[in-house]
Amino acid sequence: MLWFSAVIVIGLVALVWSADKFVDGASAIAQRAGLTPMMIGLTIVSVGTSAPEILISVMSAWSGSGDLAVGNALGSNIANVGLVLGITLLVTSITLGKNTTFIDLPLLVLAIMLAAALLFDLALSRGDSLVLLVALGLFFLYIIRHGQQPNSESEAPAIPPLSPVAAWLTFLGGLGVLIASSRALVWAASQIAASLGVSELVIGLTVVAVGTSLPEMAASVMSALKGKADMAIGAIIGSNMFNLLLVLAIPGFWGTLNLQAEVLHRDLVAVFVTTLVLALAALYGWNRHSGVSTLTRNTGMVLLALYIAYYLWLFTTP
């Protein structure tokens, strides 16, 4: 047990480090290929923040541990909103623009409803996964179009000045460590689930989900401390959208995955409720005179309370 726990800790650290290097290398390569910093941020960096979840989903499906991938996708969404955003709001309030309040957050709620409709029969099929990927494609078209607007609220990311050779070495090295660490993490998580007698779904919803949300937490809190807390909400919305439409879809391409009833009645409900509360708080905080919506510490306390309540629900029900 101690050995497996050590592998999970080392795997999570390597996963976070390699995802950062992967994004740095890919961004430098894309910049040399002529992409603007804004487009790199909306595409490569957005995917990069979800790279740990994506790789874990692929490795889980490949290893026959599809429940772990589903738990990771849903658990990461709950952790991103309830834990990451909740803690960030305790540090400082966040102001949201019109697009985030009236377009981005409602789109995320719709994506959750789409996932719930597809999984209503407690099965994730290739057809379901294809529908989720089509929805992801439409979301990509939206963010690309949004990124081309001159008054876009997004900020361009800093791209490291790497030589062509260094960029490719950083990219390939980061990708290699991503693959190896995610494979090791899935193996160790599966072994712990078996030894403790709990399901891989629960391990994915807890240990793996919180671990893969650590980059978002670190980035969000640091953004808040630097007075740029509005960047945290964009990262969380993008990450959660990728989790729902890509990470969740991956296991279905390996064949139909039969799901536990709790996935629909407990976990997706928790994803929906936490996101809906966030969206309603944004609408409630809208000020038409200033043209922004403000999320306060009270919203952060509510989101954290929902996150704690979900964990109590998870571990007190059979």
Order of alpha helices (4+ residues) and beta strands (2+ residues): alpha-alpha-alpha-alpha-alpha-alpha-beta-alpha-beta-alpha-alpha-alpha-alpha-alpha-alpha-beta-alpha-beta-beta-alpha
